[in-house]
Amino acid sequence: MEFKIDTKETFSTITPLNGPISANLTGAIGEKCGELRQSGSKNFIIDLQHCTEIEPDAVPELVNMHEEFYGNEESLVFTAVNGKVLAVLKQDETDLLINIAPSMREAIDIISMEILERDLFNEE
C-alpha cells in the first residue's frame, strides 16, 4: 500500500494513494500511525480523497481505530470522504461514530480543538 505522509507540529496526515477502503487498508493505516507515534505524532488526519469505494469489512475497522485512538487520548479525523463512501457509512450510522470532516481545514480545526480540550482537562 502506498501512502503520502505529511507531518506537522501537532498532527500527521496520511493519504492512501489508491484502492478501496478495505480491512487491509485500515490495518496498513494503523501500522503507519504506529510508526509515526514512535516519532511523537499523536493526532492523525486520514485523507481519503483517492478512495472511491469502501468494502463492508472495513466499516467496523474504522470504528475500532477511532475508539483506540480516543482511548489513548489521541485524535483521528477522516477527511475528503467521497459521496459513495459516505453513503455506505450512513447506512448503519457509522458516520456518527467517527470524526468525518468535509475539508482539510475543518479536520485541522477538529484536531486543534481536541488538543485544547485535552490540555484544559489535564490542567484540572
RODO-326602 format. One record per residue: x, y, z of N, C-alpha, C, O, CB in turn. Coordinates in pm, whole numbers, padded with zeros to 5 digits, always signed. Glycine has a CB too. Example, Ala and Ser with C-alpha at 12.3 -4.5 7.8 and 13.67 -1.06 7.14 Angstrom:
2
+01319-00569+00780+01230-00450+00780+01320-00330+00780+01424-00332+00846+01131-00447+00905 +01285-00225+00708+01367-00106+00714+01290+00003+00787+01341+00114+00804+01408-00060+00572 
//
This chain:
124
+00084-00117+00000+00000+00000+00000+00089+00124+00000+00189+00132+00071-00096-00001+00122 +00050+00218-00081+00126+00342-00090+00052+00453-00017-00070+00467-00027+00151+00381-00238 +00131+00534+00057+00075+00645+00131+00159+00769+00109+00280+00762+00087+00067+00612+00280 +00094+00882+00115+00164+01009+00123+00152+01051+00269+00042+01051+00325+00104+01120+00023 +00264+01085+00331+00267+01123+00471+00310+01269+00480+00408+01309+00417+00362+01031+00553 +00238+01347+00558+00273+01487+00581+00268+01510+00732+00161+01499+00793+00177+01587+00504 +00382+01541+00791+00388+01559+00936+00402+01707+00969+00491+01775+00920+00506+01479+00995 +00311+01754+01052+00313+01891+01103+00345+01887+01251+00367+01780+01308+00176+01964+01077 +00348+02002+01314+00385+02009+01456+00285+01935+01545+00326+01866+01638+00394+02154+01501 +00155+01949+01518+00054+01893+01608-00022+01773+01551-00102+01712+01622-00044+01999+01645 +00002+01739+01425-00068+01626+01364+00007+01574+01243+00096+01640+01190-00211+01666+01324 -00030+01455+01201+00023+01396+01077-00095+01362+00987-00201+01320+01033+00110+01268+01107 -00076+01382+00858-00176+01346+00759-00127+01224+00683-00013+01219+00636-00206+01465+00662 -00216+01126+00672-00186+01004+00595-00287+00999+00481-00408+01000+00503-00193+00874+00684 -00236+00992+00359-00321+00987+00241-00294+00858+00165-00190+00845+00102-00298+01110+00150 -00388+00760+00172-00371+00641+00087-00380+00684-00060-00467+00764-00096-00481+00532+00120 -00291+00633-00143-00284+00680-00281-00368+00600-00379-00383+00641-00494-00143+00679-00327 -00423+00486-00336-00505+00408-00430-00586+00303-00355-00565+00275-00237-00417+00342-00537 -00679+00246-00428-00754+00132-00378-00877+00169-00298-00894+00284-00255-00666+00049-00294 -00963+00071-00280-01082+00092-00197-01043+00089-00049-00935+00040-00014-01190-00015-00228 -01129+00140+00035-01109+00129+00179-01146-00013+00215-01261-00055+00200-01195+00236+00260 -01047-00087+00263-01067-00228+00297-01009-00253+00436-00945-00166+00494-01001-00321+00191 -01033-00373+00488-00974-00409+00617-00821-00406+00606-00753-00367+00701-01023-00550+00664 -00767-00447+00491-00622-00442+00471-00570-00299+00475-00466-00272+00534-00585-00507+00338 -00644-00208+00411-00603-00068+00410-00610-00009+00550-00518+00061+00592-00690+00013+00313 -00718-00036+00622-00729+00019+00758-00618-00037+00847-00565+00035+00931-00868-00012+00819 -00583-00163+00829-00472-00221+00903-00340-00152+00871-00259-00125+00959-00461-00369+00874 -00319-00125+00743-00196-00057+00700-00191+00086+00753-00084+00135+00790-00185-00056+00546 -00306+00152+00757-00311+00288+00815-00276+00281+00963-00200+00364+01013-00453+00351+00795 -00329+00183+01033-00297+00165+01175-00148+00143+01197-00091+00197+01292-00375+00048+01231 -00086+00065+01110+00059+00042+01119+00137+00170+01096+00234+00198+01167+00102-00065+01019 +00095+00248+00996+00162+00377+00968+00150+00469+01088+00246+00537+01125+00102+00444+00842 +00032+00473+01150+00012+00556+01268+00105+00510+01380+00162+00593+01451-00135+00551+01315 +00121+00380+01395+00212+00326+01495+00355+00371+01472+00426+00406+01566+00205+00174+01496 +00396+00370+01346+00531+00416+01312+00547+00564+01344+00649+00606+01398+00560+00390+01163 +00444+00642+01310+00451+00787+01334+00446+00820+01483+00503+00920+01526+00336+00857+01261 +00380+00737+01562+00377+00756+01708+00519+00750+01764+00553+00822+01858+00287+00649+01777 +00601+00662+01706+00739+00649+01753+00816+00780+01742+00910+00804+01818+00810+00540+01675 +00777+00864+01647+00845+00992+01629+00769+01107+01696+00802+01224+01676+00861+01022+01479 +00667+01073+01777+00599+01176+01856+00461+01219+01808+00396+01297+01877+00683+01293+01861 +00415+01173+01694+00281+01211+01646+00174+01143+01731+00184+01024+01762+00264+01174+01497 +00072+01220+01767-00038+01164+01846-00175+01194+01785-00276+01144+01832-00032+01218+01988 -00177+01275+01682-00303+01316+01620-00291+01296+01470-00191+01332+01408-00337+01464+01655 -00398+01238+01412-00389+01197+01272-00512+01239+01192-00625+01232+01239-00371+01047+01263 -00485+01283+01071-00589+01309+00972-00568+01207+00861-00458+01196+00807-00585+01457+00917 -00673+01133+00829-00667+01036+00720-00742+01096+00602-00864+01111+00606-00728+00896+00762 -00669+01130+00499-00724+01195+00380-00762+01086+00279-00675+01020+00222-00623+01297+00318 -00891+01068+00259-00942+00959+00175-00979+01003+00034-01061+00939-00031-01062+00896+00240 -00920+01110-00014-00956+01165-00144-00939+01068-00260-01010+01080-00360-00875+01287-00171 -00847+00972-00250-00823+00877-00359-00901+00747-00344-00893+00659-00430-00676+00846-00369 -00976+00734-00237-01052+00611-00210-01198+00633-00248-01270+00708-00181-01040+00568-00060 -01241+00569-00354-01376+00594-00405-01477+00486-00365-01596+00500-00392-01372+00604-00555 -01429+00381-00300-01518+00273-00257-01478+00226-00118-01365+00249-00074-01515+00155-00357 -01572+00160-00050-01541+00102+00080-01598-00039+00084-01712-00062+00044-01599+00189+00195 -01519-00132+00132-01565-00270+00147-01634-00283+00283-01592-00221+00381-01445-00372+00134 -01740-00362+00290-01816-00374+00416-01733-00414+00537-01762-00369+00648-01925-00475+00399 -01631-00497+00518-01550-00540+00633-01461-00429+00688-01406-00443+00798-01463-00658+00593 -01446-00319+00615-01364-00206+00662-01440-00116+00759-01379-00046+00840-01315-00125+00544 -01572-00116+00752-01651-00024+00834-01627-00043+00984-01597+00054+01053-01800-00042+00803 -01639-00166+01037-01612-00181+01181-01466-00152+01216-01436-00112+01329-01647-00323+01226 -01375-00171+01121-01234-00141+01146-01213+00009+01167-01131+00049+01250-01148-00190+01030 -01286+00091+01092-01276+00236+01111-01323+00276+01250-01261+00359+01316-01359+00311+01004 -01432+00215+01295-01485+00244+01429-01385+00197+01535-01358+00270+01631-01624+00175+01450 -01330+00078+01520-01231+00027+01616-01110+00118+01623-01058+00147+01731-01189-00114+01578 -01064+00164+01508-00949+00252+01503-00980+00383+01578-00899+00431+01657-00908+00281+01357 -01098+00437+01551-01139+00561+01617-01142+00544+01768-01090+00629+01841-01278+00605+01566 -01201+00436+01816-01211+00411+01960-01073+00392+02022-01048+00439+02133-01298+00289+01987 -00984+00323+01953-00848+00301+02004-00774+00433+02021-00711+00456+02124-00770+00209+01909 -00782+00520+01921-00712+00647+01927-00764+00731+02043-00685+00785+02122-00728+00724+01795 -00894+00742+02054-00951+00827+02159-00930+00766+02297-00923+00839+02396-01100+00850+02135 -00919+00636+02306-00886+00570+02432-00744+00602+02477-00713+00595+02596-00903+00421+02419 -00659+00636+02382-00520+00673+02411-00499+00824+02414-00385+00872+02411-00428+00611+02308 -00608+00900+02421-00604+01047+02420-00534+01101+02295-00453+01194+02302-00533+01099+02545 -00566+01041+02183-00517+01087+02053-00639+01124+01969-00752+01086+02000-00430+00976+01981 -00615+01200+01862-00724+01239+01773-00711+01169+01639-00600+01141+01592-00725+01391+01753 -00825+01141+01578-00831+01079+01446-00949+01139+01371-01063+01133+01418-00844+00923+01457 -00920+01196+01255-01024+01257+01173-01007+01208+01030-00896+01206+00976-01018+01413+01180 -01118+01168+00969-01119+01129+00828-01169+01248+00747-01266+01313+00787-01207+01002+00804 -01106+01276+00635-01149+01387+00552-01151+01345+00405-01096+01242+00366-01058+01509+00573 -01215+01429+00324-01228+01407+00179-01295+01273+00148-01256+01202+00056-01089+01412+00112 -01396+01240+00227-01471+01116+00208-01570+01139+00093-01654+01229+00100-01546+01072+00340 -01559+01058-00011-01646+01081-00127-01790+01036-00098-01815+00962-00004-01592+01006-00249 -01882+01083-00180-02025+01059-00158-02064+00913-00151-02150+00877-00070-02101+01123-00266 -02004+00830-00232-02037+00688-00234-01994+00621-00102-02068+00541-00045-01968+00618-00353 -01875+00655-00056-01825+00601+00071-01909+00652+00187-01946+00576+00277-01675+00638+00092 -01940+00781+00185-02021+00841+00292-02159+00777+00299-02213+00756+00407-02035+00992+00271 -02216+00745+00184-02348+00680+00181-02343+00544+00251-02436+00508+00323-02396+00662+00035 -02235+00469+00230-02220+00339+00297-02206+00360+00448-02266+00286+00526-02096+00263+00241 -02128+00459+00488-02109+00486+00631-02239+00531+00698-02261+00504+00816-02001+00593+00650 -02324+00598+00623-02451+00646+00679-02555+00535+00693-02649+00548+00771-02508+00757+00592 -02539+00426+00618-02637+00317+00623-02657+00264+00763-02771+00240+00804-02595+00205+00532 -02549+00245+00837-02563+00193+00974-02517+00297+01077-02483+00263+01191-02481+00063+00990 -02516+00423+01036-02484+00538+01121-02339+00538+01171-02309+00596+01276-02577+00541+01240 -02251+00474+01098-02109+00478+01133-02057+00621+01124-01964+00658+01197-02027+00386+01039 -02116+00701+01037-02073+00841+01024-02091+00919+01153-02030+01025+01170-02151+00908+00912 -02175+00869+01245-02196+00935+01373-02097+00886+01480-02087+00946+01587-02339+00912+01421 -02025+00779+01450-01934+00718+01547-01788+00758+01525-01705+00738+01614-01946+00569+01541 -01757+00812+01410-01620+00852+01378-01620+00999+01337-01723+01053+01296-01559+00763+01266 -01505+01063+01347-01494+01202+01304-01472+01209+01154-01375+01155+01101-01378+01274+01377 -01565+01275+01086-01553+01297+00942-01563+01447+00919-01660+01511+00960-01663+01219+00861 -01463+01502+00854-01462+01645+00821-01469+01659+00669-01399+01588+00597-01335+01716+00878 -01552+01751+00621-01564+01766+00476-01438+01821+00408-01415+01795+00289-01679+01857+00445 -01357+01895+00482-01237+01953+00420-01117+01939+00514-01133+01913+00634-01260+02102+00384 -00999+01957+00459-00877+01950+00538-00877+02060+00645-00837+02035+00758-00753+01963+00448 -00922+02178+00609-00925+02289+00706-01009+02251+00827-00970+02274+00941-00981+02419+00640 -01126+02193+00802-01213+02153+00913-01153+02038+00994-01171+02032+01116-01351+02112+00859 -01082+01949+00928-01014+01840+01000-00908+01897+01094-00895+01853+01208-00950+01739+00900 -00833+01994+01046-00731+02059+01128-00796+02130+01246-00745+02127+01358-00647+02159+01044 -00909+02195+01222-00982+02263+01330-01026+02163+01438-01014+02193+01557-01105+02336+01274 -01075+02047+01398-01118+01944+01494-00998+01901+01579-01007+01893+01702-01180+01821+01421 -00887+01874+01514-00765+01832+01586-00725+01942+01685-00696+01913+01802-00649+01803+01485 -00722+02066+01640-00682+02177+01726-00772+02191+01848-00724+02211+01959-00682+02308+01648 -00903+02179+01827-00998+02190+01938-00980+02073+02036-00989+02093+02157-01143+02193+01885 -00957+01955+01986-00939+01840+02074-00809+01850+02155-00805+01809+02271-00939+01710+01993 -00705+01905+02096-00580+01927+02169-00606+02026+02283-00562+02004+02396-00467+01980+02074 -00677+02135+02253-00711+02234+02356-00794+02172+02467-00766+02196+02585-00788+02351+02294 -00893+02093+02432-00977+02027+02533-00893+01938+02624-00907+01943+02746-01087+01944+02465 -00807+01857+02565-00724+01767+02646-00632+01847+02738-00614+01811+02854-00640+01675+02556 -00575+01957+02686-00488+02041+02769-00566+02100+02886-00516+02102+02999-00427+02154+02684 -00688+02148+02860-00769+02206+02967-00807+02101+03073-00799+02129+03192-00896+02268+02909 -00848+01984+03030-00887+01880+03124-00768+01827+03204-00784+01787+03319-00955+01766+03051 -00650+01827+03144-00532+01777+03214-00477+01878+03316-00402+01840+03406-00424+01741+03113 -00515+02005+03301-00473+02107+03397-00546+02094+03529-00494+02131+03634-00495+02246+03339 -00667+02041+03525-00750+02033+03645-00705+01929+03742-00766+01912+03847-00891+02007+03609 
//
